[in-house]
Amino acid sequence: MIRQIRALAALSMFLIFSAQANATIVRFQMADGARFDVNLYDKRTPATVANFLAYVNSGAYNNVVIHRSQSGFVVQGGGYTYPGSLPFGTVVERAAVTNEPLLSNVRGTIAMAKLSGNANSATSQWFINMGNNSANLDVQNGGFTVFGEVTAGGMAVLDAINA
């Protein structure tokens, strides 16, 4: 089953459910056609994956934009949309999800952004680690929940964004 989420200035997302592996794969497609896939950790971080998929399935991430790119650190989205003209719109936030900091924030993983000083404040914003951020993000603010990883070949697209 594939569901499309349109995005401008950054990406579109498609959901691909793999019955064999009992895993969810999200395909991010850039406006220029470049794409990358993210394998979600459905069983390891179920609350965070359910939260992310709730935004996807509701259409909240339609026309989502990448609003932050720090070289060698993160590429971040999930907070703002492009409604066809400026100003940007905002993604309507759902209730915060409980932190599940089980996995390390290494290059190629996707994690939830949250408010400083509140470990259980993740809502709509996510980021992809562009470097090994484990020394910082695994211990800061209760740790940042990694809930998936970019699959083979996808980091070339993200490296281009990050450049």
N, C-alpha and C positions, 0 to 999 in steps of 0.2 A: 504494500500500500504506500503510495507516494502522495504527500500533500505539499503544495507549493506555498511559500510565503514570499511575497514580492518585497524587494528592498531596492532603494535607489542610493547612489553615491557609495554604496558598499556592497551589498549582497542580497541574494534571495536565499531562502532555505527550503529544502525539500526533506520530508521525513521518509525514511525507508525502514520498514520494520522487517527484521530478519527472524523468521520463525525458527530456522535451524539453530541459530546461535542464541535465540531468545534475547536479542539485543536490539537497541534502537540506534540507527545511524541517521544523522542529520547531514544533509548536503547543503553547503553554503555556496551560492553561485553569485559571482560578481556581476555588475552591470555590463562589463566587457566580455562576459562569457567564461572567465576563469573560475575554477571551482575547487573546493576541498570538502572532504567528509570528516565528520567527527563521530566517533563511536562512543555512545553514552554508557555509563556504568550503572545500568538499571538496578542490578542486585546489590552493588556495593554502596551506592548513595541514592536509595529509592526516593526519599523525600525531595532531594534537590532535583533529581531527574523529573519527578512528577511536577514540581514547580515550573521548571523550564518548559516542559511539554504543555503545561496548561497555557502558558503565554503563546507558544507556537500554535496550538490547536484553536485558541480563541481568535487568532488573527492579530493579536497585539503586536507581533513582530513584523507585520506587513510594512514594507518600506522602511525598515530599520536601517540606521546608518552607523558606521564606525565613527565614534566621536573622540576616541583617544588612541593614539599610537605613540608609544615611547620606545625609541630604538633599543633593541636588546632586552626590553622589559615586558611590555604587554601591548596587545591590540584589544580594544574594549568597545563593546556595543550593548544594545539592549535598553538604552535609556531614552533614545530619541528616534523620531521618524521624520521622513520627508513627505509631506502631504501633497507635493506637486509644486509648491512655491514656498518661499520663506515667509515667516519664520518656521523653524523646525517644530514639530509636535512632540509631545512627550508620551512615552508608554505609560499607560495607567497601571500603577503598581497594585499588585495583590498583597495579601498578608505575607509578612516575612516568613521565611522557612527556617527551621531549626538547623544550625550548623552541623555538618557531618565531615569534620576534618580528618579523614582516614588516609588519604593519599597525598603524595608530595607534589608541590607546584614546580614541576620540571618542564623543560622545553616541550612544547607541543600539547600540553594539557589545557583543558578549559575549566575555569573555576568561576564561582560567583563573587561579584563585588559586594561590599557591604559598608555600612557606616562605621567610622572610627569609634572605638570604645564600645561597640555593641556586636558581640559575636553572632547573635541570632537575628541579624537585620537584613540578610540577603533577600532581594525581591526580584527585579527584572534584569538588572545589569550583570553581564558576564564578561570575562576576559580570557584571552588565550595567552599563555605564558610563552614569551619569545626567547627566553633564556632559562637557566636553572635558577629559579627564584625561591628554592626551598629554604635556604638559610634565613630568609626574611619572611616570606609569606606563610610558611608552615608554623611559625611561632607567634606572629603578630596577630593581635586581636582574636585570639582563640584559634588561629589557623584559618586559611581560606579553603572552602570545600571544592576540591577537584572532583568533577562529575563526568569526565570523558577525556578523550584524547584524539588529536588529529591523526587520521590514518595516513598510510604510506604515500609520499609524494605531495601531500597537501601543504607542507610547510614552505614549499617554494612560493606558493601564492601568498602566504602570510608574510614571508620575508620581503616580497615585493611591496606589500602594503606598508610594512614596518620601515622600509627604506624611504 
